[in-house]
């Protein structure tokens, strides 16, 4: 084996674009894996996120005397599989394309490339197919008329899921709603009949199938602030569950259908409001690089129109329509968890700022540690226990605020906190929607304002 130093500069195999033939070249991939491992070995800034970096550093320190070229194929796979795409290493890394650095290092995209090549070579497992298609899973669950929710609490059924599908028997799973968000929107007259408006809502598959109330609360908050928000028929999953398991074709099919539904609104001048930070990240950052042909061009235009609910609401705070006429209030400190995929978009923490405007809320404590859930990772047999360990800093940080009410923009993070920290955070839109209602909280807002004035 050569004793020559490994250059930190990109190899000819550097490629994050799956439309480029180099992306699928396994020899080219290996050259980039070796280079990136060498850069990370020399830097070691990203030691506290997933297990990918500690596992790599342990191999290099204890087994290979720092020579990344000795890391085997199986060991490389274990390092890659430990990445759960929180994106925080990319946020932290000083060598990224985002920063214009000559090393052009993006570890999460390298992992995606590795998994996409493996999926194309070896196919996908049953678990990858089940977790990668939440829309179909939800439709089947809804057809059971609630039986799936009951079965998911039965030990024998969970044993079966673990052995056959690979979903950990102890993982708290989201329940499936009896009626979808779209069904509510249609019955309530909220489903748009024609493109236009200020905002087109991308409710996300989780809100659509699991917690429609978050979507209803988002619509209520926007309407109370004079936002012309329109619900759109025919939306699908953003594709992240498919892509995290290397299914590029699945991602592209879902993105294509969503672009068909959303682009008429974008072309009419509307923003696209994605409720879940993972989904807004996909629409804003991933689709323009992963799609091809006309869809890539459409995705670029869509990305420029994407907004987070709190981001949009904060943007109109100086307008007369911005509504602070809250009727009730939690009247207590709030602990706010900033989701990883919100941080990856670098749009600030607008939900925290908005919650601070509630009467009687003296402080909003912020925790920015990863909760460890990260897509479907915490649901898997191999990911459940590490996700709990990796999320401990977030759990402890939220508890240390001594706040009675917790909030997070990520519904899956809320599940993680409920299971491992004992408190289910509310979505910021739910907190705001409740505060606009007289019976939303016990404390009346006018009384809290009086206290503040005194």
N, C-alpha and C positions, 0 to 999 in steps of 0.2 A: 504493500500500500504506500502511496506517495506520502512523503513527509512535507510536501509543499504547503505553505499556508493557504487557508481558504479565504478568498476575497469576500469582503462584506458587500461588494457591489453586485448588482443583479446579474444573474447568468442569462444566457440566451433563452432559457426556458421560463423566464419571468412572464407570467400571463395570468390575469384574473378575469379574462373575457372568454366565456365558454363558446362563443361564436368563432373563436380563433382556433385553428387546428392544433396549435402548440399546447393549448389548455389540456388536451386529452392525451398528450404524449407522456407516457409514464417515465421515460428516461429524463425528459425535460423536467417533469415534476420532481424527480429524485434530486436533481441538481439544485433546485430551489429549496427543497426540504433541508438538504445538507447546509446550504448557505444560511438559511433562516435559523436553523438550530445553532449554527456558529455565532451568528449575531446575538441571539438570545442568551447563549452561554456566556458571551463576553459582557452583556449588559446586566441581566438579572433584575431588572426593575420590576417585572411582572411576576412576583413570587407569591402573591396573596390571593389570586383570583381562583381560577379552576385548578385542577391537579395536573394539567398538562406540563406546566413549567417546573413545579417541584419534582415531578416524576422524571422529566428530562434531566434536570440538574443532578438528581440522585444517581442516575445512570452514569452520567459523565464524571461525577466526583468519586463514586464508589466502585465503578466497574471498568470504565474505559479511559481513565486518566486524562479526561478532557477532550478525547478525540471523537468528534461527532460522527466521523466516517465509520466508526465501529458499531454504531447503533443499528441493530438488526431490523428487518422488515416487520417482524412481530412487535418489537419494542416501539418502532415508529407508529404502528397502528394503535398501540395502547396510549401513546402520547396524544395522538390525534383524537381518539375516542374520548379522552378525558376533557376535551374542549366542549363546552355546552353553548357556545356562541353568545355569551353575555356582552361581548364587544368591549369590555372594560380595558383589556390589554391594548386594543387599538386606540382607545381614548387616551391611555397613559403613554403609549409608545411615542418616542420622539423621532422615529425613522420612517414615518408613514407617507404615502402619496398625498394624503390630506395636507401634511405640512410641507410638501414639496421637497422632501429629503431624497438625496440620491440613492439611498438604500431601497426605497420603494417597498417597505416591509408592511404586510398586512396579514398577521397570523390567522385571524378568523377566516379570511378568504382563502388562504392556503389550505386550511382544514376543509373548507367546503369543496375545494378542488379535489383534495385527496378522497373525500367521501363520494363525490360524484363519479370519479374514475372507478372507484371500487364498486359502486352500485351498478355502473354500466358493465363492469367485468363479471361480477358475481350475482347480480340481481338483488332484490330487496326482500327482507324477511317479512313474515306475516305481521309482526309487530310494527315494522316500518310502514306497511301498507295501512294498517288500522289507524295508527297515530298520525299518519301523513294525510289522512282524508277525513277531517273532523265533520265535514258536511254530511257525508254518507253515513258515518257513525251516528250522528245526531238524528238523522232521518229514521234510521232503524230503531234507535232508542225511543223516539217519539211514537213510533208505530206500536211499541210495547205497552202504551198507555200507562206509563209510570212503573212498569215492572222492573225495568233496568235499574232505576234508582233504588228500588227495594233490594234487588239482587246484589248491587254493589256494596250493600251493607251486610251481606251474608258471607260468613267465613268460607263455606264450601265453594261458593262461586268465585270468591277472590283467590282461593287456592288454584282453581281452574284457570283464571286469568293469568296468574303468575306462571304456572307450568306450561300453558299452551301459548299464551300471547307474549308473556314477559313483562307484564305490568305488576309492580310490587304489591303484595297483598295488603300491606299496611298503609299505602298511600291514600290520603284523603282525595277522592275524585270529585270533580264538579258534577252537580246534579244537572239533569236535562230538564228544561222547562216544558210544561205541557203544551204551551203555545209559543211559537217563535216571535221574535221582535217584529218581523215582517207581517205576521198575521195581525198583531196589535196595530201596527202602522196602517194597514189596509182598513181595519175595522174602525179606526179612529179618524179616518180621512186624512192621514198624514202622508200617504204614498203619492209621490209626485206623478202628475199626468203628463207633464211636459218639462223639458230642460229649462233651467233658469234658476232664479233665486240667488241668495248670497252664499249659501252653503249646501252642498250635497253630502248627506251623512253616509259614511262607510262604517256601519255599526260593528263590523268584525264578526267572525264566526262564533266567538265566545259569547258575545252579547246576543247574537241572533239565536243561539241554541241553548245557552246555559243561564245567562242573567239578563233577560230582556229589560228588567227594571232599570239597569244602568243606561240603556238606550232611551227609555222613556224619560228618565231624569235629565239626560242630556238635551233632549228635545224641549222639555219644559224650561230648563235654564235658558236655552237660547231664545225661546219665544218670549220669555219674560224680559229679555234684553233687546227685543226688537230685531232679532236676527231671523231673516227669512230662510229657514232651514227646511230642506226637502228630503224625504226618504226615497230611496231608489230601489226598484224591484230588480230581482235577478242577480244580486251580488253573491259572491262566493268567498271562501277562505282566501286570505292574501297569499298563501302558498308557502309560508315559513315552515309549517310542520312537514311538508313534503321536502323542502329544500334542505332542512337540517339532517335529513336522512339520504341526501344525495339525489333526490328525484327531480331532475331539471325539467323533464317533460311534463310532470305533474304541475310543477310551479308555473311553467309557461302556459299551460292550458287554463289554469285558474286565473292567471293574470290577464290573459286574452279576453276571457269572459267579463272580467271586471272592467277592463278598458272599454269594451263595447258598451257597457252600462254607464260608465262614468264620464267618458270623454264628451258626450253631448253637453253635459253640465259645465265641464271645463271650458269647452268652446263657447259656451254662452256667458262665461265670465264668473262662474261660481268657484268657490273654494271647495276642497274635498276634506271633510272633517273625519279623521280616523280616531275612534275612541281608544283603542288599545295601543300603547307605545310601540309594541313589536310590529304591529301592522302599519302604523304610520312610518316606522323606520323602513319597512319593506317597500312601501310605495314611494318613499322619498329618496332612499339610498340604494336599494338593491335592484328593483325592477329596471331602472335605466341601464344597468350594467349586465343584467342576466338575460334580458329578452333580446330578440333579434328582429331585423328587418323593420317593417312599419311599426310593430309593437314597441320597439326600442325608442323610436321617435315619439310615439304617443306617450310612452312612459316618462320621457324627459319633460314633456309638457305637463303631464299630470303631477310629477314630482314638485314642480314649481308652485302648484296650487294646494299642496297638502298642508293641513294644519291640525294641531292637537286642540281639543276642546278648550282647555284652559289658555292655550296660546292665543286662540282667536278672541276669547272673551277678554283677555288682558289687553289685546290690541285696540279694543274699543272703549277702554276705561275712561278716556277723557271726552267721550262723546255724551251728549245729553241722554241718550237712550240707555246708557250703562246704569243698571238697576241695583241700588243698595238698600232698597226698601224691604229689608228682611223682617219677617213677622215673628220669628223665633230664633233661638240660637243655642248651641251647645254650652255656651257660657263657661268654657273650661279650656285649658290648654289642649292643643292637638299635636299629635306626633305624625309627621309626614315622611313617608318613605319615597325617595326618588328612584324610580325604576332604572335599571341599567340601560335599556333601549331608549329611554328618554334622554339620558345623559349622552348616549352615542350620537344623538341628533343635534346636540349643542344649541338647544333653543331656550335654555334657562328653565327655572322652576316656577312657572306661572301659577300652578295650582297652589303652591305654598303661599304665594303672594295674595291670591284671591281669598284663601281661607283666613288669612290675617285680617280681612276686612269685616268678618262676622262680628257683630256686637258682643262684647264680653269675652272674646277670645284674646287673652293677654299675650299668648305666645304660640308659635308654631315651630316645634322642634323638628329639625331635619336630619334624616339618616340617609347616607348615600352608599352604604355597603350593599353588596349583592345578596339577595335573599336565597339564592341557590336553586330556585325552581327552574328558570330558563327553559321555556318551551315545554317539551315533553320529557326532558332529562330526569326530573325528579319523580316521574311516574315509572321509570324503568327499574328493573331488578338491580342493575348495577349502579344506577344513579341515585336511588332513594336515600341511602345512608350517607354517601358523600354530600348530597345536596343539603342535608340537615347540618352536617359539620361545616360546610362552606357558608351556610347562611347564618351561623351562630352570631357573628359580629352584628349582623342586621337585627336579629332577634334581641340580643342584649342591648343594642343601641336604642331600639324602640322602647324597651322596658325601662331603660335608664331615664327616659324623659318624664316618667311618672304621669303621662297623659292618659286620661280616661278614653279619649277618642283617637283612633288611629286612622290614617288615610294613606292611600296609594293609588296611582293611576292604573296600575297593572292588576287585573282580576286574578291572575294566577299567583302573583305575589301575595295577594290577600289570602288565598288558600294556604299557601306556605306558612304565613304568619299564624293563621288560625290553628294549623296542626301543630306547629312547633313552638309557638309563643303564647298560644291561648287566647289571642284576640284577633277578630276578623276586621281588618281595616275596611273602611268605606271608600268608594270612589269619590273624588272631589266633586264631581257633578251631582252625586247623590246627596252629599252634605249641603251643597248650595241649594239644591231643589227643596230639601227639607226645610232649610232656613227661610225659604220664601213662603212656606206654609205656616199658618198659625199653630197647627198641631204637630209641626215637624219635630220640635224639641220641647222639653218641659218649660224652659225659660223663655219668657216673652222678650222679644227684641227691644221693645220700647222701654222696658224696665232696665235692660242692660245699658241702653243708651243714657238713661237717667243716672245710673250709677257712674258711668264714665264721665258725665258732665260734672257730677258732684266731686 
